[in-house]
């Protein structure tokens, strides 16, 4: 792992399409990310899905 790399592993018992939506749509990601009870404002979440892309909080 490098300083600009994030490795995220989580086992989820859910359909693949649902997990993808939860990780790529800001409103869903805000509910899916982090531990129970944590709130994440989704207004500032940007998800860029293309080769060489990153994400910004």
N, C-alpha and C positions, 0 to 999 in steps of 0.2 A: 504494500500500500504506500502511495506517495502522499505528500502533504496536501495535494489538491484532489485527493480521491476519497470517496465515501463508499464503504461497503456496508450494505444494509441487508440483513437476513432476518426473515420472519416466517414462521410456518403458520399458514392460515388455512383453515378448512372452509373454503368457499370456492365458488366457480371462478375460473381464471379471468373471465370477462369482468366480473364484479371487482376482483382485486385490482385489475388494470385500471378500471374507472376510479377506484378509490385512491390510486397512486398518481393519477394524471389529471384529474379535475380538481381545481383548487378548493371548491366547497366541500367535496368529498374528502380530500386529503386533510383538510383542517379537522375533520372528525376522526379520521383513521390514524393520523400520525400521533405518536406520543403515548404516554401511559394514561390509564383511566383517570378521569377527573381533571386532566389538563385541557386548557382551552388554547386554540391556535387561531388567531384572526386570519381569515382567508383572503382578505382584500389585497394584501401585498404579496401573495404567493404567485410566482410565475413558473410555469413548467414548460420547458423547451424540449421537444422531442425530435431531434434530428442528429445526425452524426456530428460529433464534436460539440454538442450542446451542453449546457449546464443548467443549473436551476438557481434561482435567487430567492432568499427568504423575503 
